[in-house]
Amino acid sequence: MTLWLRYAIVKTQGGTLVLTGANTHAGGTRIEDGVVAVAADDALGQAGGALTLDGGVLRVTGDSYRATNRTVLVGVDGGGFDIAAAGHVFTLGRGILGGGELYKLGASTLALAGDNAGFAGSATVTDGRLTVGAGGLGGPISVQSGGTLGGSGTLGDAGAAVTIAARGRPRSGRPPGPAGGPGRLCPARHVADRRRAGGRGRVGGAGPRRHCRIDPRSALLARCGRGLERDRPPLHHHRQPGDRRRKRNLRRGEQEPPVP
């Protein structure tokens, strides 16, 4: 199916919409609920059209769609990227904009290569790997038990926490907070023998030294004092894009975006 439209495509309600072919709609693609699945960038319309996630998920299928340079906006109801193919790396060439919560879903990798200074929201790595480039990623970041956080960029803003759940894995990168400032790395519980960090980087913040143990094979530097001993335990229910909308009971009984 090929779409020839002047305006945007807006995906609402639950379920999955699969876009194929070289679509020419000029107004971008907006996902307000459910999932839009694509295997190529031109399925999302003309190259200048933005991708807006405001309660829904973009699922990248196959391994041939490797990157997009579209503007990506995350609305107040949040949105996610589901990288479905095993071993696949999907790259966002431009920085993310907006103030909602960004979710990384699926077992493979989402790479942020742009400057994310315009992103005022938060990020949750539910599954797979999220890598952050030189453009960094501010705001609170949560790595759930199936997720990995990596890259070389600065993570978190001043006072924002980077929270690692038990079995969640921080890899390489710079300290939480600008230049290792007052950002925090907060294990959800004592995970000294479960958390492994590879590559080069530094963990900033505060915590008792006996609870800040780093894999000796890595080059990760740890600075610990009081206050890192314990954070809130991971929630049994992981928040997903659109939770705020569902809490407002605007759309009752609709199917939630599937999580692999």
C-alpha positions as CSV (number, residue, x, y, z in Angstrom):
1,M,0.0,0.0,0.0
2,T,1.3,3.5,-1.0
3,L,-0.2,6.6,0.6
4,W,-0.4,9.8,-1.3
5,L,-1.5,12.5,1.2
6,R,-0.8,16.1,1.7
7,Y,-1.2,16.0,5.5
8,A,0.1,13.9,8.3
9,I,-0.9,10.3,9.2
10,V,-2.2,10.1,12.8
11,K,-2.3,6.6,14.3
12,T,-4.9,6.3,17.1
13,Q,-6.5,3.5,19.1
14,G,-4.7,0.2,19.8
15,G,-3.3,-2.5,17.6
16,T,-0.6,-2.4,14.9
17,L,-0.6,-0.5,11.7
18,V,2.0,-1.8,9.1
19,L,3.2,0.9,6.6
20,T,4.8,-0.4,3.5
21,G,5.8,1.1,0.2
22,A,7.2,4.6,-0.5
23,N,4.6,6.8,1.0
24,T,4.5,10.5,0.0
25,H,2.5,12.2,2.8
26,A,4.2,15.5,3.6
27,G,2.9,16.2,7.1
28,G,4.8,13.5,9.0
29,T,3.6,10.6,11.1
30,R,2.1,10.9,14.5
31,I,1.5,7.9,16.7
32,E,-1.0,8.5,19.6
33,D,-1.7,4.9,20.5
34,G,-0.8,1.4,19.5
35,V,2.1,0.5,17.2
36,V,3.2,1.6,13.7
37,A,5.6,-0.9,12.1
38,V,7.9,0.0,9.3
39,A,10.9,-1.6,7.5
40,A,12.1,1.5,5.6
41,D,12.3,5.2,6.2
42,D,10.2,6.2,3.1
43,A,7.2,4.3,4.6
44,L,7.0,7.2,7.0
45,G,6.4,9.7,4.1
46,Q,8.5,12.4,2.7
47,A,11.9,12.9,4.3
48,G,11.1,16.3,5.7
49,G,8.2,14.9,7.7
50,A,8.6,14.6,11.4
51,L,7.9,11.5,13.6
52,T,5.8,12.3,16.6
53,L,5.4,9.8,19.4
54,D,2.6,10.8,21.8
55,G,1.3,7.6,23.4
56,G,2.4,5.1,20.8
57,V,5.4,3.1,19.5
58,L,7.3,2.9,16.3
59,R,8.4,-0.6,15.6
60,V,11.4,-1.1,13.3
61,T,11.2,-4.5,11.6
62,G,13.8,-6.4,9.7
63,D,17.5,-5.3,9.6
64,S,17.6,-3.1,6.4
65,Y,16.2,0.1,8.0
66,R,19.2,1.3,9.9
67,A,18.8,5.0,10.5
68,T,16.6,8.1,10.1
69,N,17.4,11.8,10.0
70,R,13.8,12.8,10.7
71,T,12.9,15.2,13.5
72,V,11.6,13.0,16.4
73,L,9.3,14.6,18.9
74,V,8.2,12.9,22.1
75,G,4.9,14.3,23.4
76,V,3.5,14.4,27.0
77,D,2.1,10.9,26.8
78,G,5.5,9.5,25.9
79,G,6.5,7.2,23.1
80,G,8.7,4.3,22.3
81,F,11.0,2.7,19.8
82,D,10.7,-1.1,19.4
83,I,13.8,-2.5,17.6
84,A,12.5,-5.9,16.8
85,A,15.2,-7.8,14.7
86,A,17.9,-9.6,16.7
87,G,21.2,-7.8,16.7
88,H,19.9,-4.8,14.8
89,V,21.1,-1.3,15.5
90,F,18.8,1.6,14.6
91,T,20.2,5.1,14.7
92,L,18.5,8.5,15.2
93,G,20.7,10.9,13.4
94,R,19.0,14.0,14.8
95,G,18.4,15.0,18.4
96,I,15.1,14.2,20.1
97,L,12.7,17.0,21.0
98,G,9.8,17.3,23.4
99,G,9.2,16.6,27.1
100,G,7.6,13.2,27.4
101,E,9.1,9.9,28.4
102,L,11.1,8.0,25.8
103,Y,10.9,4.2,26.0
104,K,13.4,1.8,24.4
105,L,11.6,-1.5,23.7
106,G,12.8,-4.7,21.9
107,A,15.9,-6.8,22.4
108,S,18.2,-4.8,20.0
109,T,19.8,-1.4,20.0
110,L,18.6,2.2,19.6
111,A,21.5,4.6,19.1
112,L,21.1,8.3,19.7
113,A,23.6,10.1,17.5
114,G,22.2,13.7,17.5
115,D,22.3,16.6,19.9
116,N,19.5,16.0,22.4
117,A,19.7,19.3,24.2
118,G,16.2,20.1,23.1
119,F,14.8,17.1,24.9
120,A,13.3,17.9,28.3
121,G,11.8,14.5,29.1
122,S,13.0,11.3,30.6
123,A,14.0,7.9,29.2
124,T,13.3,4.3,30.2
125,V,15.3,1.3,28.8
126,T,12.8,-1.5,29.2
127,D,14.6,-4.0,26.9
128,G,17.7,-4.2,24.8
129,R,20.3,-1.4,24.6
130,L,20.2,2.3,24.4
131,T,23.4,4.0,23.4
132,V,24.0,7.8,23.8
133,G,26.5,9.7,21.6
134,A,28.3,13.0,22.0
135,G,24.9,14.8,22.0
136,G,24.2,13.4,25.5
137,L,20.8,12.7,27.0
138,G,19.5,14.8,29.9
139,G,16.8,14.2,32.4
140,P,16.1,11.1,34.5
141,I,17.0,7.8,33.0
142,S,15.8,4.4,34.2
143,V,17.3,1.1,33.1
144,Q,15.0,-1.8,33.8
145,S,16.2,-5.4,34.5
146,G,16.2,-6.3,30.8
147,G,18.0,-3.1,29.6
148,T,21.5,-1.9,28.9
149,L,22.7,1.7,28.8
150,G,25.8,2.5,26.8
151,G,27.7,5.0,24.7
152,S,30.0,8.0,25.2
153,G,27.7,10.9,25.9
154,T,26.9,12.7,29.1
155,L,23.8,11.3,30.9
156,G,21.4,13.1,33.1
157,D,21.0,16.8,34.1
158,A,22.1,18.4,37.4
159,G,20.0,16.7,40.1
160,A,18.6,14.0,37.7
161,A,19.0,10.4,38.6
162,V,20.2,7.5,36.4
163,T,18.5,4.5,38.0
164,I,19.7,1.0,37.3
165,A,17.4,-1.8,38.3
166,A,18.8,-5.2,39.5
167,R,20.3,-6.9,36.5
168,G,20.1,-3.7,34.5
169,R,23.5,-2.9,33.0
170,P,25.4,0.4,32.6
171,R,28.1,0.0,30.0
172,S,30.3,2.9,29.0
173,G,29.8,6.6,29.2
174,R,30.4,9.8,31.2
175,P,29.1,10.6,34.6
176,P,25.4,11.3,35.3
177,G,25.1,15.1,35.3
178,P,27.2,17.7,33.5
179,A,30.9,16.9,33.9
180,G,30.2,14.5,36.7
181,G,28.2,17.0,38.6
182,P,25.4,16.5,41.0
183,G,23.7,13.7,39.0
184,R,23.2,10.4,40.7
185,L,23.5,6.7,39.7
186,C,21.0,4.9,41.8
187,P,20.9,1.1,41.9
188,A,17.3,0.0,42.6
189,R,18.8,-2.3,45.3
190,H,22.2,-3.6,46.3
191,V,23.5,-5.0,43.0
192,A,27.2,-5.0,43.7
193,D,27.7,-8.5,42.5
194,R,25.1,-8.2,39.6
195,R,26.0,-5.0,37.9
196,R,28.8,-5.0,35.4
197,A,30.3,-2.0,33.6
198,G,32.6,-2.2,30.6
199,G,34.4,0.5,28.6
200,R,35.6,3.8,29.8
201,G,33.7,6.3,31.9
202,R,32.9,7.5,35.4
203,V,30.0,7.0,37.8
204,G,29.3,10.2,39.8
205,G,27.0,10.8,42.7
206,A,27.1,9.6,46.3
207,G,26.9,6.3,48.1
208,P,28.7,4.1,50.6
209,R,31.8,2.5,49.1
210,R,30.8,-1.0,50.1
211,H,27.8,-0.7,47.8
212,C,29.6,0.8,44.7
213,R,31.6,-2.1,43.3
214,I,32.8,-1.9,39.7
215,D,34.0,-4.8,37.5
216,P,37.8,-4.7,37.9
217,R,38.2,-5.6,34.2
218,S,36.7,-2.2,33.2
219,A,38.1,1.3,33.2
220,L,35.1,2.7,34.9
221,L,35.9,5.1,37.8
222,A,33.6,5.2,40.8
223,R,33.2,8.0,43.2
224,C,31.0,7.0,46.2
225,G,30.0,8.5,49.5
226,R,26.8,8.4,51.4
227,G,23.4,8.3,49.9
228,L,23.7,5.7,47.1
229,E,23.0,2.7,49.4
230,R,19.4,2.1,48.3
231,D,16.8,3.5,45.9
232,R,13.2,2.6,45.4
233,P,12.7,-1.0,44.3
234,P,11.8,-1.6,40.7
235,L,8.0,-1.4,40.1
236,H,6.2,-4.6,39.3
237,H,4.4,-2.7,36.5
238,H,6.7,-1.0,34.0
239,R,5.2,2.2,32.7
240,Q,4.6,2.3,29.0
241,P,3.8,5.0,26.4
242,G,0.2,6.2,26.9
243,D,-0.1,5.4,30.6
244,R,-1.0,9.0,31.4
245,R,-3.7,9.0,28.8
246,R,-5.1,5.7,30.1
247,K,-5.1,7.1,33.6
248,R,-7.4,9.8,32.4
249,N,-9.7,7.1,31.3
250,L,-10.1,8.8,27.9
251,R,-9.7,5.5,26.1
252,R,-11.1,2.6,28.1
253,G,-10.7,-1.0,27.0
254,E,-8.3,-0.4,24.2
255,Q,-5.4,-2.7,23.5
256,E,-2.0,-1.6,24.9
257,P,1.0,-1.4,22.6
258,P,2.6,-4.9,22.8
259,V,5.9,-5.3,24.5
260,P,8.1,-8.1,23.2
